Amino acid sequence: MRAVRSVAILLACALLASAWAATVRGDLPQRQELRRADLSSDMEVITSVSEIRKGETVARHSHHGIETGYVLQGSMVQLPGQAPTMMQTGSSFAGFTVVGDRPLKLLTVHVVDKGKPLYEWAR
């Protein structure tokens, strides 16, 4: 019983460390990359889908290039300092916390500098 508990604790720590490492290196842990393609010798296009669940936050951030996005499945979100609001399918987005029971699903396309972090988190 003690060994099972120890293994469970180690697995939980590994998962947390993995999510923390992804954020530190400039990525969003919920992001699933669909495709990456070279645009030029120094730029690339990255298409991704992210599913952000209740209680998860996407902090304000910037990119080394251009981002466009589309809400595939809307949910209630709360922007910093504002009341909760519905982020509808088809809308654009910025930093927020999902407060609705349905996950928010986003499709993003980034045209960014190669070799730089995809996300630069605002402080």
Phi and psi restraints in degrees (range 20) as a CNS / XPLOR table:
assign (resid 1 and name C) (resid 2 and name N)
       (resid 2 and name CA) (resid 2 and name C) 1.0 -64.5 20.0 2
assign (resid 2 and name N) (resid 2 and name CA)
       (resid 2 and name C) (resid 3 and name N) 1.0 -38.1 20.0 2
assign (resid 2 and name C) (resid 3 and name N)
       (resid 3 and name CA) (resid 3 and name C) 1.0 -65.6 20.0 2
assign (resid 3 and name N) (resid 3 and name CA)
       (resid 3 and name C) (resid 4 and name N) 1.0 -40.8 20.0 2
assign (resid 3 and name C) (resid 4 and name N)
       (resid 4 and name CA) (resid 4 and name C) 1.0 -62.8 20.0 2
assign (resid 4 and name N) (resid 4 and name CA)
       (resid 4 and name C) (resid 5 and name N) 1.0 -42.9 20.0 2
assign (resid 4 and name C) (resid 5 and name N)
       (resid 5 and name CA) (resid 5 and name C) 1.0 -62.6 20.0 2
assign (resid 5 and name N) (resid 5 and name CA)
       (resid 5 and name C) (resid 6 and name N) 1.0 -43.2 20.0 2
assign (resid 5 and name C) (resid 6 and name N)
       (resid 6 and name CA) (resid 6 and name C) 1.0 -62.1 20.0 2
assign (resid 6 and name N) (resid 6 and name CA)
       (resid 6 and name C) (resid 7 and name N) 1.0 -42.7 20.0 2
assign (resid 6 and name C) (resid 7 and name N)
       (resid 7 and name CA) (resid 7 and name C) 1.0 -64.1 20.0 2
assign (resid 7 and name N) (resid 7 and name CA)
       (resid 7 and name C) (resid 8 and name N) 1.0 -42.5 20.0 2
assign (resid 7 and name C) (resid 8 and name N)
       (resid 8 and name CA) (resid 8 and name C) 1.0 -61.9 20.0 2
assign (resid 8 and name N) (resid 8 and name CA)
       (resid 8 and name C) (resid 9 and name N) 1.0 -42.0 20.0 2
assign (resid 8 and name C) (resid 9 and name N)
       (resid 9 and name CA) (resid 9 and name C) 1.0 -65.2 20.0 2
assign (resid 9 and name N) (resid 9 and name CA)
       (resid 9 and name C) (resid 10 and name N) 1.0 -43.1 20.0 2
assign (resid 9 and name C) (resid 10 and name N)
       (resid 10 and name CA) (resid 10 and name C) 1.0 -62.3 20.0 2
assign (resid 10 and name N) (resid 10 and name CA)
       (resid 10 and name C) (resid 11 and name N) 1.0 -41.8 20.0 2
assign (resid 10 and name C) (resid 11 and name N)
       (resid 11 and name CA) (resid 11 and name C) 1.0 -64.0 20.0 2
assign (resid 11 and name N) (resid 11 and name CA)
       (resid 11 and name C) (resid 12 and name N) 1.0 -42.5 20.0 2
assign (resid 11 and name C) (resid 12 and name N)
       (resid 12 and name CA) (resid 12 and name C) 1.0 -61.9 20.0 2
assign (resid 12 and name N) (resid 12 and name CA)
       (resid 12 and name C) (resid 13 and name N) 1.0 -43.6 20.0 2
assign (resid 12 and name C) (resid 13 and name N)
       (resid 13 and name CA) (resid 13 and name C) 1.0 -63.4 20.0 2
assign (resid 13 and name N) (resid 13 and name CA)
       (resid 13 and name C) (resid 14 and name N) 1.0 -40.4 20.0 2
assign (resid 13 and name C) (resid 14 and name N)
       (resid 14 and name CA) (resid 14 and name C) 1.0 -63.7 20.0 2
assign (resid 14 and name N) (resid 14 and name CA)
       (resid 14 and name C) (resid 15 and name N) 1.0 -42.1 20.0 2
assign (resid 14 and name C) (resid 15 and name N)
       (resid 15 and name CA) (resid 15 and name C) 1.0 -63.5 20.0 2
assign (resid 15 and name N) (resid 15 and name CA)
       (resid 15 and name C) (resid 16 and name N) 1.0 -44.6 20.0 2
assign (resid 15 and name C) (resid 16 and name N)
       (resid 16 and name CA) (resid 16 and name C) 1.0 -63.0 20.0 2
assign (resid 16 and name N) (resid 16 and name CA)
       (resid 16 and name C) (resid 17 and name N) 1.0 -42.9 20.0 2
assign (resid 16 and name C) (resid 17 and name N)
       (resid 17 and name CA) (resid 17 and name C) 1.0 -63.5 20.0 2
assign (resid 17 and name N) (resid 17 and name CA)
       (resid 17 and name C) (resid 18 and name N) 1.0 -39.0 20.0 2
assign (resid 17 and name C) (resid 18 and name N)
       (resid 18 and name CA) (resid 18 and name C) 1.0 -63.2 20.0 2
assign (resid 18 and name N) (resid 18 and name CA)
       (resid 18 and name C) (resid 19 and name N) 1.0 -45.9 20.0 2
assign (resid 18 and name C) (resid 19 and name N)
       (resid 19 and name CA) (resid 19 and name C) 1.0 -63.9 20.0 2
assign (resid 19 and name N) (resid 19 and name CA)
       (resid 19 and name C) (resid 20 and name N) 1.0 -41.6 20.0 2
assign (resid 19 and name C) (resid 20 and name N)
       (resid 20 and name CA) (resid 20 and name C) 1.0 -63.6 20.0 2
assign (resid 20 and name N) (resid 20 and name CA)
       (resid 20 and name C) (resid 21 and name N) 1.0 -43.1 20.0 2
assign (resid 20 and name C) (resid 21 and name N)
       (resid 21 and name CA) (resid 21 and name C) 1.0 -63.7 20.0 2
assign (resid 21 and name N) (resid 21 and name CA)
       (resid 21 and name C) (resid 22 and name N) 1.0 -39.5 20.0 2
assign (resid 21 and name C) (resid 22 and name N)
       (resid 22 and name CA) (resid 22 and name C) 1.0 -62.4 20.0 2
assign (resid 22 and name N) (resid 22 and name CA)
       (resid 22 and name C) (resid 23 and name N) 1.0 -41.7 20.0 2
assign (resid 22 and name C) (resid 23 and name N)
       (resid 23 and name CA) (resid 23 and name C) 1.0 -68.6 20.0 2
assign (resid 23 and name N) (resid 23 and name CA)
       (resid 23 and name C) (resid 24 and name N) 1.0 -41.9 20.0 2
assign (resid 23 and name C) (resid 24 and name N)
       (resid 24 and name CA) (resid 24 and name C) 1.0 -62.0 20.0 2
assign (resid 24 and name N) (resid 24 and name CA)
       (resid 24 and name C) (resid 25 and name N) 1.0 -40.4 20.0 2
assign (resid 24 and name C) (resid 25 and name N)
       (resid 25 and name CA) (resid 25 and name C) 1.0 -80.5 20.0 2
assign (resid 25 and name N) (resid 25 and name CA)
       (resid 25 and name C) (resid 26 and name N) 1.0 1.3 20.0 2
assign (resid 25 and name C) (resid 26 and name N)
       (resid 26 and name CA) (resid 26 and name C) 1.0 102.5 20.0 2
assign (resid 26 and name N) (resid 26 and name CA)
       (resid 26 and name C) (resid 27 and name N) 1.0 18.0 20.0 2
assign (resid 26 and name C) (resid 27 and name N)
       (resid 27 and name CA) (resid 27 and name C) 1.0 -115.1 20.0 2
assign (resid 27 and name N) (resid 27 and name CA)
       (resid 27 and name C) (resid 28 and name N) 1.0 164.8 20.0 2
assign (resid 27 and name C) (resid 28 and name N)
       (resid 28 and name CA) (resid 28 and name C) 1.0 -100.0 20.0 2
assign (resid 28 and name N) (resid 28 and name CA)
       (resid 28 and name C) (resid 29 and name N) 1.0 118.7 20.0 2
assign (resid 28 and name C) (resid 29 and name N)
       (resid 29 and name CA) (resid 29 and name C) 1.0 -57.9 20.0 2
assign (resid 29 and name N) (resid 29 and name CA)
       (resid 29 and name C) (resid 30 and name N) 1.0 -28.0 20.0 2
assign (resid 29 and name C) (resid 30 and name N)
       (resid 30 and name CA) (resid 30 and name C) 1.0 -82.1 20.0 2
assign (resid 30 and name N) (resid 30 and name CA)
       (resid 30 and name C) (resid 31 and name N) 1.0 -5.0 20.0 2
assign (resid 30 and name C) (resid 31 and name N)
       (resid 31 and name CA) (resid 31 and name C) 1.0 -79.3 20.0 2
assign (resid 31 and name N) (resid 31 and name CA)
       (resid 31 and name C) (resid 32 and name N) 1.0 128.8 20.0 2
assign (resid 31 and name C) (resid 32 and name N)
       (resid 32 and name CA) (resid 32 and name C) 1.0 -112.0 20.0 2
assign (resid 32 and name N) (resid 32 and name CA)
       (resid 32 and name C) (resid 33 and name N) 1.0 112.9 20.0 2
assign (resid 32 and name C) (resid 33 and name N)
       (resid 33 and name CA) (resid 33 and name C) 1.0 -72.9 20.0 2
assign (resid 33 and name N) (resid 33 and name CA)
       (resid 33 and name C) (resid 34 and name N) 1.0 128.2 20.0 2
assign (resid 33 and name C) (resid 34 and name N)
       (resid 34 and name CA) (resid 34 and name C) 1.0 -95.1 20.0 2
assign (resid 34 and name N) (resid 34 and name CA)
       (resid 34 and name C) (resid 35 and name N) 1.0 -38.9 20.0 2
assign (resid 34 and name C) (resid 35 and name N)
       (resid 35 and name CA) (resid 35 and name C) 1.0 -159.3 20.0 2
assign (resid 35 and name N) (resid 35 and name CA)
       (resid 35 and name C) (resid 36 and name N) 1.0 144.9 20.0 2
assign (resid 35 and name C) (resid 36 and name N)
       (resid 36 and name CA) (resid 36 and name C) 1.0 -133.4 20.0 2
assign (resid 36 and name N) (resid 36 and name CA)
       (resid 36 and name C) (resid 37 and name N) 1.0 130.2 20.0 2
assign (resid 36 and name C) (resid 37 and name N)
       (resid 37 and name CA) (resid 37 and name C) 1.0 -140.3 20.0 2
assign (resid 37 and name N) (resid 37 and name CA)
       (resid 37 and name C) (resid 38 and name N) 1.0 142.1 20.0 2
assign (resid 37 and name C) (resid 38 and name N)
       (resid 38 and name CA) (resid 38 and name C) 1.0 -69.7 20.0 2
assign (resid 38 and name N) (resid 38 and name CA)
       (resid 38 and name C) (resid 39 and name N) 1.0 134.9 20.0 2
assign (resid 38 and name C) (resid 39 and name N)
       (resid 39 and name CA) (resid 39 and name C) 1.0 -101.8 20.0 2
assign (resid 39 and name N) (resid 39 and name CA)
       (resid 39 and name C) (resid 40 and name N) 1.0 -39.4 20.0 2
assign (resid 39 and name C) (resid 40 and name N)
       (resid 40 and name CA) (resid 40 and name C) 1.0 -154.0 20.0 2
assign (resid 40 and name N) (resid 40 and name CA)
       (resid 40 and name C) (resid 41 and name N) 1.0 -171.0 20.0 2
assign (resid 40 and name C) (resid 41 and name N)
       (resid 41 and name CA) (resid 41 and name C) 1.0 -69.0 20.0 2
assign (resid 41 and name N) (resid 41 and name CA)
       (resid 41 and name C) (resid 42 and name N) 1.0 -20.0 20.0 2
assign (resid 41 and name C) (resid 42 and name N)
       (resid 42 and name CA) (resid 42 and name C) 1.0 -125.0 20.0 2
assign (resid 42 and name N) (resid 42 and name CA)
       (resid 42 and name C) (resid 43 and name N) 1.0 4.6 20.0 2
assign (resid 42 and name C) (resid 43 and name N)
       (resid 43 and name CA) (resid 43 and name C) 1.0 -130.1 20.0 2
assign (resid 43 and name N) (resid 43 and name CA)
       (resid 43 and name C) (resid 44 and name N) 1.0 151.3 20.0 2
assign (resid 43 and name C) (resid 44 and name N)
       (resid 44 and name CA) (resid 44 and name C) 1.0 -141.2 20.0 2
assign (resid 44 and name N) (resid 44 and name CA)
       (resid 44 and name C) (resid 45 and name N) 1.0 159.1 20.0 2
assign (resid 44 and name C) (resid 45 and name N)
       (resid 45 and name CA) (resid 45 and name C) 1.0 -110.9 20.0 2
assign (resid 45 and name N) (resid 45 and name CA)
       (resid 45 and name C) (resid 46 and name N) 1.0 128.3 20.0 2
assign (resid 45 and name C) (resid 46 and name N)
       (resid 46 and name CA) (resid 46 and name C) 1.0 -123.8 20.0 2
assign (resid 46 and name N) (resid 46 and name CA)
       (resid 46 and name C) (resid 47 and name N) 1.0 121.9 20.0 2
assign (resid 46 and name C) (resid 47 and name N)
       (resid 47 and name CA) (resid 47 and name C) 1.0 -108.6 20.0 2
assign (resid 47 and name N) (resid 47 and name CA)
       (resid 47 and name C) (resid 48 and name N) 1.0 131.1 20.0 2
assign (resid 47 and name C) (resid 48 and name N)
       (resid 48 and name CA) (resid 48 and name C) 1.0 -141.7 20.0 2
assign (resid 48 and name N) (resid 48 and name CA)
       (resid 48 and name C) (resid 49 and name N) 1.0 161.1 20.0 2
assign (resid 48 and name C) (resid 49 and name N)
       (resid 49 and name CA) (resid 49 and name C) 1.0 -123.9 20.0 2
assign (resid 49 and name N) (resid 49 and name CA)
       (resid 49 and name C) (resid 50 and name N) 1.0 136.6 20.0 2
assign (resid 49 and name C) (resid 50 and name N)
       (resid 50 and name CA) (resid 50 and name C) 1.0 -127.1 20.0 2
assign (resid 50 and name N) (resid 50 and name CA)
       (resid 50 and name C) (resid 51 and name N) 1.0 140.3 20.0 2
assign (resid 50 and name C) (resid 51 and name N)
       (resid 51 and name CA) (resid 51 and name C) 1.0 -119.8 20.0 2
assign (resid 51 and name N) (resid 51 and name CA)
       (resid 51 and name C) (resid 52 and name N) 1.0 111.2 20.0 2
assign (resid 51 and name C) (resid 52 and name N)
       (resid 52 and name CA) (resid 52 and name C) 1.0 -104.8 20.0 2
assign (resid 52 and name N) (resid 52 and name CA)
       (resid 52 and name C) (resid 53 and name N) 1.0 121.7 20.0 2
assign (resid 52 and name C) (resid 53 and name N)
       (resid 53 and name CA) (resid 53 and name C) 1.0 -93.7 20.0 2
assign (resid 53 and name N) (resid 53 and name CA)
       (resid 53 and name C) (resid 54 and name N) 1.0 167.7 20.0 2
assign (resid 53 and name C) (resid 54 and name N)
       (resid 54 and name CA) (resid 54 and name C) 1.0 -51.4 20.0 2
assign (resid 54 and name N) (resid 54 and name CA)
       (resid 54 and name C) (resid 55 and name N) 1.0 130.0 20.0 2
assign (resid 54 and name C) (resid 55 and name N)
       (resid 55 and name CA) (resid 55 and name C) 1.0 90.5 20.0 2
assign (resid 55 and name N) (resid 55 and name CA)
       (resid 55 and name C) (resid 56 and name N) 1.0 -14.7 20.0 2
assign (resid 55 and name C) (resid 56 and name N)
       (resid 56 and name CA) (resid 56 and name C) 1.0 -84.7 20.0 2
assign (resid 56 and name N) (resid 56 and name CA)
       (resid 56 and name C) (resid 57 and name N) 1.0 147.1 20.0 2
assign (resid 56 and name C) (resid 57 and name N)
       (resid 57 and name CA) (resid 57 and name C) 1.0 -119.0 20.0 2
assign (resid 57 and name N) (resid 57 and name CA)
       (resid 57 and name C) (resid 58 and name N) 1.0 140.1 20.0 2
assign (resid 57 and name C) (resid 58 and name N)
       (resid 58 and name CA) (resid 58 and name C) 1.0 -111.3 20.0 2
assign (resid 58 and name N) (resid 58 and name CA)
       (resid 58 and name C) (resid 59 and name N) 1.0 107.9 20.0 2
assign (resid 58 and name C) (resid 59 and name N)
       (resid 59 and name CA) (resid 59 and name C) 1.0 -72.9 20.0 2
assign (resid 59 and name N) (resid 59 and name CA)
       (resid 59 and name C) (resid 60 and name N) 1.0 160.2 20.0 2
assign (resid 59 and name C) (resid 60 and name N)
       (resid 60 and name CA) (resid 60 and name C) 1.0 -60.1 20.0 2
assign (resid 60 and name N) (resid 60 and name CA)
       (resid 60 and name C) (resid 61 and name N) 1.0 141.4 20.0 2
assign (resid 60 and name C) (resid 61 and name N)
       (resid 61 and name CA) (resid 61 and name C) 1.0 -157.0 20.0 2
assign (resid 61 and name N) (resid 61 and name CA)
       (resid 61 and name C) (resid 62 and name N) 1.0 172.0 20.0 2
assign (resid 61 and name C) (resid 62 and name N)
       (resid 62 and name CA) (resid 62 and name C) 1.0 -133.7 20.0 2
assign (resid 62 and name N) (resid 62 and name CA)
       (resid 62 and name C) (resid 63 and name N) 1.0 175.1 20.0 2
assign (resid 62 and name C) (resid 63 and name N)
       (resid 63 and name CA) (resid 63 and name C) 1.0 -133.8 20.0 2
assign (resid 63 and name N) (resid 63 and name CA)
       (resid 63 and name C) (resid 64 and name N) 1.0 157.8 20.0 2
assign (resid 63 and name C) (resid 64 and name N)
       (resid 64 and name CA) (resid 64 and name C) 1.0 -86.2 20.0 2
assign (resid 64 and name N) (resid 64 and name CA)
       (resid 64 and name C) (resid 65 and name N) 1.0 64.8 20.0 2
assign (resid 64 and name C) (resid 65 and name N)
       (resid 65 and name CA) (resid 65 and name C) 1.0 150.3 20.0 2
assign (resid 65 and name N) (resid 65 and name CA)
       (resid 65 and name C) (resid 66 and name N) 1.0 -143.6 20.0 2
assign (resid 65 and name C) (resid 66 and name N)
       (resid 66 and name CA) (resid 66 and name C) 1.0 -118.4 20.0 2
assign (resid 66 and name N) (resid 66 and name CA)
       (resid 66 and name C) (resid 67 and name N) 1.0 140.1 20.0 2
assign (resid 66 and name C) (resid 67 and name N)
       (resid 67 and name CA) (resid 67 and name C) 1.0 -122.9 20.0 2
assign (resid 67 and name N) (resid 67 and name CA)
       (resid 67 and name C) (resid 68 and name N) 1.0 139.2 20.0 2
assign (resid 67 and name C) (resid 68 and name N)
       (resid 68 and name CA) (resid 68 and name C) 1.0 -131.2 20.0 2
assign (resid 68 and name N) (resid 68 and name CA)
       (resid 68 and name C) (resid 69 and name N) 1.0 150.4 20.0 2
assign (resid 68 and name C) (resid 69 and name N)
       (resid 69 and name CA) (resid 69 and name C) 1.0 -148.7 20.0 2
assign (resid 69 and name N) (resid 69 and name CA)
       (resid 69 and name C) (resid 70 and name N) 1.0 164.5 20.0 2
assign (resid 69 and name C) (resid 70 and name N)
       (resid 70 and name CA) (resid 70 and name C) 1.0 -143.8 20.0 2
assign (resid 70 and name N) (resid 70 and name CA)
       (resid 70 and name C) (resid 71 and name N) 1.0 131.6 20.0 2
assign (resid 70 and name C) (resid 71 and name N)
       (resid 71 and name CA) (resid 71 and name C) 1.0 -80.5 20.0 2
assign (resid 71 and name N) (resid 71 and name CA)
       (resid 71 and name C) (resid 72 and name N) 1.0 114.9 20.0 2
assign (resid 71 and name C) (resid 72 and name N)
       (resid 72 and name CA) (resid 72 and name C) 1.0 -81.1 20.0 2
assign (resid 72 and name N) (resid 72 and name CA)
       (resid 72 and name C) (resid 73 and name N) 1.0 -36.8 20.0 2
assign (resid 72 and name C) (resid 73 and name N)
       (resid 73 and name CA) (resid 73 and name C) 1.0 -140.4 20.0 2
assign (resid 73 and name N) (resid 73 and name CA)
       (resid 73 and name C) (resid 74 and name N) 1.0 117.7 20.0 2
assign (resid 73 and name C) (resid 74 and name N)
       (resid 74 and name CA) (resid 74 and name C) 1.0 -74.6 20.0 2
assign (resid 74 and name N) (resid 74 and name CA)
       (resid 74 and name C) (resid 75 and name N) 1.0 164.6 20.0 2
assign (resid 74 and name C) (resid 75 and name N)
       (resid 75 and name CA) (resid 75 and name C) 1.0 -161.9 20.0 2
assign (resid 75 and name N) (resid 75 and name CA)
       (resid 75 and name C) (resid 76 and name N) 1.0 166.8 20.0 2
assign (resid 75 and name C) (resid 76 and name N)
       (resid 76 and name CA) (resid 76 and name C) 1.0 -74.1 20.0 2
assign (resid 76 and name N) (resid 76 and name CA)
       (resid 76 and name C) (resid 77 and name N) 1.0 132.6 20.0 2
assign (resid 76 and name C) (resid 77 and name N)
       (resid 77 and name CA) (resid 77 and name C) 1.0 -132.5 20.0 2
assign (resid 77 and name N) (resid 77 and name CA)
       (resid 77 and name C) (resid 78 and name N) 1.0 162.6 20.0 2
assign (resid 77 and name C) (resid 78 and name N)
       (resid 78 and name CA) (resid 78 and name C) 1.0 -130.2 20.0 2
assign (resid 78 and name N) (resid 78 and name CA)
       (resid 78 and name C) (resid 79 and name N) 1.0 118.5 20.0 2
assign (resid 78 and name C) (resid 79 and name N)
       (resid 79 and name CA) (resid 79 and name C) 1.0 -82.6 20.0 2
assign (resid 79 and name N) (resid 79 and name CA)
       (resid 79 and name C) (resid 80 and name N) 1.0 152.4 20.0 2
assign (resid 79 and name C) (resid 80 and name N)
       (resid 80 and name CA) (resid 80 and name C) 1.0 -53.5 20.0 2
assign (resid 80 and name N) (resid 80 and name CA)
       (resid 80 and name C) (resid 81 and name N) 1.0 127.4 20.0 2
assign (resid 80 and name C) (resid 81 and name N)
       (resid 81 and name CA) (resid 81 and name C) 1.0 74.8 20.0 2
assign (resid 81 and name N) (resid 81 and name CA)
       (resid 81 and name C) (resid 82 and name N) 1.0 10.8 20.0 2
assign (resid 81 and name C) (resid 82 and name N)
       (resid 82 and name CA) (resid 82 and name C) 1.0 -125.9 20.0 2
assign (resid 82 and name N) (resid 82 and name CA)
       (resid 82 and name C) (resid 83 and name N) 1.0 164.0 20.0 2
assign (resid 82 and name C) (resid 83 and name N)
       (resid 83 and name CA) (resid 83 and name C) 1.0 -73.4 20.0 2
assign (resid 83 and name N) (resid 83 and name CA)
       (resid 83 and name C) (resid 84 and name N) 1.0 154.2 20.0 2
assign (resid 83 and name C) (resid 84 and name N)
       (resid 84 and name CA) (resid 84 and name C) 1.0 -56.3 20.0 2
assign (resid 84 and name N) (resid 84 and name CA)
       (resid 84 and name C) (resid 85 and name N) 1.0 145.5 20.0 2
assign (resid 84 and name C) (resid 85 and name N)
       (resid 85 and name CA) (resid 85 and name C) 1.0 -145.3 20.0 2
assign (resid 85 and name N) (resid 85 and name CA)
       (resid 85 and name C) (resid 86 and name N) 1.0 156.7 20.0 2
assign (resid 85 and name C) (resid 86 and name N)
       (resid 86 and name CA) (resid 86 and name C) 1.0 -83.6 20.0 2
assign (resid 86 and name N) (resid 86 and name CA)
       (resid 86 and name C) (resid 87 and name N) 1.0 124.0 20.0 2
assign (resid 86 and name C) (resid 87 and name N)
       (resid 87 and name CA) (resid 87 and name C) 1.0 -93.0 20.0 2
assign (resid 87 and name N) (resid 87 and name CA)
       (resid 87 and name C) (resid 88 and name N) 1.0 104.6 20.0 2
assign (resid 87 and name C) (resid 88 and name N)
       (resid 88 and name CA) (resid 88 and name C) 1.0 -76.0 20.0 2
assign (resid 88 and name N) (resid 88 and name CA)
       (resid 88 and name C) (resid 89 and name N) 1.0 153.4 20.0 2
assign (resid 88 and name C) (resid 89 and name N)
       (resid 89 and name CA) (resid 89 and name C) 1.0 -55.7 20.0 2
assign (resid 89 and name N) (resid 89 and name CA)
       (resid 89 and name C) (resid 90 and name N) 1.0 133.0 20.0 2
assign (resid 89 and name C) (resid 90 and name N)
       (resid 90 and name CA) (resid 90 and name C) 1.0 94.3 20.0 2
assign (resid 90 and name N) (resid 90 and name CA)
       (resid 90 and name C) (resid 91 and name N) 1.0 -7.4 20.0 2
assign (resid 90 and name C) (resid 91 and name N)
       (resid 91 and name CA) (resid 91 and name C) 1.0 -87.0 20.0 2
assign (resid 91 and name N) (resid 91 and name CA)
       (resid 91 and name C) (resid 92 and name N) 1.0 168.5 20.0 2
assign (resid 91 and name C) (resid 92 and name N)
       (resid 92 and name CA) (resid 92 and name C) 1.0 -93.5 20.0 2
assign (resid 92 and name N) (resid 92 and name CA)
       (resid 92 and name C) (resid 93 and name N) 1.0 176.9 20.0 2
assign (resid 92 and name C) (resid 93 and name N)
       (resid 93 and name CA) (resid 93 and name C) 1.0 -151.7 20.0 2
assign (resid 93 and name N) (resid 93 and name CA)
       (resid 93 and name C) (resid 94 and name N) 1.0 163.0 20.0 2
assign (resid 93 and name C) (resid 94 and name N)
       (resid 94 and name CA) (resid 94 and name C) 1.0 -141.8 20.0 2
assign (resid 94 and name N) (resid 94 and name CA)
       (resid 94 and name C) (resid 95 and name N) 1.0 -162.0 20.0 2
assign (resid 94 and name C) (resid 95 and name N)
       (resid 95 and name CA) (resid 95 and name C) 1.0 -61.1 20.0 2
assign (resid 95 and name N) (resid 95 and name CA)
       (resid 95 and name C) (resid 96 and name N) 1.0 136.3 20.0 2
assign (resid 95 and name C) (resid 96 and name N)
       (resid 96 and name CA) (resid 96 and name C) 1.0 -163.7 20.0 2
assign (resid 96 and name N) (resid 96 and name CA)
       (resid 96 and name C) (resid 97 and name N) 1.0 167.9 20.0 2
assign (resid 96 and name C) (resid 97 and name N)
       (resid 97 and name CA) (resid 97 and name C) 1.0 -121.1 20.0 2
assign (resid 97 and name N) (resid 97 and name CA)
       (resid 97 and name C) (resid 98 and name N) 1.0 132.7 20.0 2
assign (resid 97 and name C) (resid 98 and name N)
       (resid 98 and name CA) (resid 98 and name C) 1.0 -77.8 20.0 2
assign (resid 98 and name N) (resid 98 and name CA)
       (resid 98 and name C) (resid 99 and name N) 1.0 126.0 20.0 2
assign (resid 98 and name C) (resid 99 and name N)
       (resid 99 and name CA) (resid 99 and name C) 1.0 -117.6 20.0 2
assign (resid 99 and name N) (resid 99 and name CA)
       (resid 99 and name C) (resid 100 and name N) 1.0 -6.9 20.0 2
assign (resid 99 and name C) (resid 100 and name N)
       (resid 100 and name CA) (resid 100 and name C) 1.0 -83.3 20.0 2
assign (resid 100 and name N) (resid 100 and name CA)
       (resid 100 and name C) (resid 101 and name N) 1.0 163.9 20.0 2
assign (resid 100 and name C) (resid 101 and name N)
       (resid 101 and name CA) (resid 101 and name C) 1.0 -74.7 20.0 2
assign (resid 101 and name N) (resid 101 and name CA)
       (resid 101 and name C) (resid 102 and name N) 1.0 -26.9 20.0 2
assign (resid 101 and name C) (resid 102 and name N)
       (resid 102 and name CA) (resid 102 and name C) 1.0 -85.6 20.0 2
assign (resid 102 and name N) (resid 102 and name CA)
       (resid 102 and name C) (resid 103 and name N) 1.0 139.1 20.0 2
assign (resid 102 and name C) (resid 103 and name N)
       (resid 103 and name CA) (resid 103 and name C) 1.0 -64.6 20.0 2
assign (resid 103 and name N) (resid 103 and name CA)
       (resid 103 and name C) (resid 104 and name N) 1.0 149.7 20.0 2
assign (resid 103 and name C) (resid 104 and name N)
       (resid 104 and name CA) (resid 104 and name C) 1.0 -91.9 20.0 2
assign (resid 104 and name N) (resid 104 and name CA)
       (resid 104 and name C) (resid 105 and name N) 1.0 126.6 20.0 2
assign (resid 104 and name C) (resid 105 and name N)
       (resid 105 and name CA) (resid 105 and name C) 1.0 -113.2 20.0 2
assign (resid 105 and name N) (resid 105 and name CA)
       (resid 105 and name C) (resid 106 and name N) 1.0 127.0 20.0 2
assign (resid 105 and name C) (resid 106 and name N)
       (resid 106 and name CA) (resid 106 and name C) 1.0 -121.9 20.0 2
assign (resid 106 and name N) (resid 106 and name CA)
       (resid 106 and name C) (resid 107 and name N) 1.0 142.6 20.0 2
assign (resid 106 and name C) (resid 107 and name N)
       (resid 107 and name CA) (resid 107 and name C) 1.0 -109.7 20.0 2
assign (resid 107 and name N) (resid 107 and name CA)
       (resid 107 and name C) (resid 108 and name N) 1.0 126.1 20.0 2
assign (resid 107 and name C) (resid 108 and name N)
       (resid 108 and name CA) (resid 108 and name C) 1.0 -125.9 20.0 2
assign (resid 108 and name N) (resid 108 and name CA)
       (resid 108 and name C) (resid 109 and name N) 1.0 148.0 20.0 2
assign (resid 108 and name C) (resid 109 and name N)
       (resid 109 and name CA) (resid 109 and name C) 1.0 -128.4 20.0 2
assign (resid 109 and name N) (resid 109 and name CA)
       (resid 109 and name C) (resid 110 and name N) 1.0 124.2 20.0 2
assign (resid 109 and name C) (resid 110 and name N)
       (resid 110 and name CA) (resid 110 and name C) 1.0 -115.6 20.0 2
assign (resid 110 and name N) (resid 110 and name CA)
       (resid 110 and name C) (resid 111 and name N) 1.0 133.6 20.0 2
assign (resid 110 and name C) (resid 111 and name N)
       (resid 111 and name CA) (resid 111 and name C) 1.0 -112.8 20.0 2
assign (resid 111 and name N) (resid 111 and name CA)
       (resid 111 and name C) (resid 112 and name N) 1.0 103.2 20.0 2
assign (resid 111 and name C) (resid 112 and name N)
       (resid 112 and name CA) (resid 112 and name C) 1.0 -134.2 20.0 2
assign (resid 112 and name N) (resid 112 and name CA)
       (resid 112 and name C) (resid 113 and name N) 1.0 165.8 20.0 2
assign (resid 112 and name C) (resid 113 and name N)
       (resid 113 and name CA) (resid 113 and name C) 1.0 -67.8 20.0 2
assign (resid 113 and name N) (resid 113 and name CA)
       (resid 113 and name C) (resid 114 and name N) 1.0 133.0 20.0 2
assign (resid 113 and name C) (resid 114 and name N)
       (resid 114 and name CA) (resid 114 and name C) 1.0 -66.9 20.0 2
assign (resid 114 and name N) (resid 114 and name CA)
       (resid 114 and name C) (resid 115 and name N) 1.0 144.7 20.0 2
assign (resid 114 and name C) (resid 115 and name N)
       (resid 115 and name CA) (resid 115 and name C) 1.0 80.9 20.0 2
assign (resid 115 and name N) (resid 115 and name CA)
       (resid 115 and name C) (resid 116 and name N) 1.0 -0.8 20.0 2
assign (resid 115 and name C) (resid 116 and name N)
       (resid 116 and name CA) (resid 116 and name C) 1.0 -107.5 20.0 2
assign (resid 116 and name N) (resid 116 and name CA)
       (resid 116 and name C) (resid 117 and name N) 1.0 157.5 20.0 2
assign (resid 116 and name C) (resid 117 and name N)
       (resid 117 and name CA) (resid 117 and name C) 1.0 -61.1 20.0 2
assign (resid 117 and name N) (resid 117 and name CA)
       (resid 117 and name C) (resid 118 and name N) 1.0 145.0 20.0 2
assign (resid 117 and name C) (resid 118 and name N)
       (resid 118 and name CA) (resid 118 and name C) 1.0 -67.4 20.0 2
assign (resid 118 and name N) (resid 118 and name CA)
       (resid 118 and name C) (resid 119 and name N) 1.0 -37.9 20.0 2
assign (resid 118 and name C) (resid 119 and name N)
       (resid 119 and name CA) (resid 119 and name C) 1.0 -116.4 20.0 2
assign (resid 119 and name N) (resid 119 and name CA)
       (resid 119 and name C) (resid 120 and name N) 1.0 138.7 20.0 2
assign (resid 119 and name C) (resid 120 and name N)
       (resid 120 and name CA) (resid 120 and name C) 1.0 -117.7 20.0 2
assign (resid 120 and name N) (resid 120 and name CA)
       (resid 120 and name C) (resid 121 and name N) 1.0 109.4 20.0 2
assign (resid 120 and name C) (resid 121 and name N)
       (resid 121 and name CA) (resid 121 and name C) 1.0 -79.3 20.0 2
assign (resid 121 and name N) (resid 121 and name CA)
       (resid 121 and name C) (resid 122 and name N) 1.0 135.3 20.0 2
assign (resid 121 and name C) (resid 122 and name N)
       (resid 122 and name CA) (resid 122 and name C) 1.0 -69.4 20.0 2
assign (resid 122 and name N) (resid 122 and name CA)
       (resid 122 and name C) (resid 123 and name N) 1.0 149.2 20.0 2
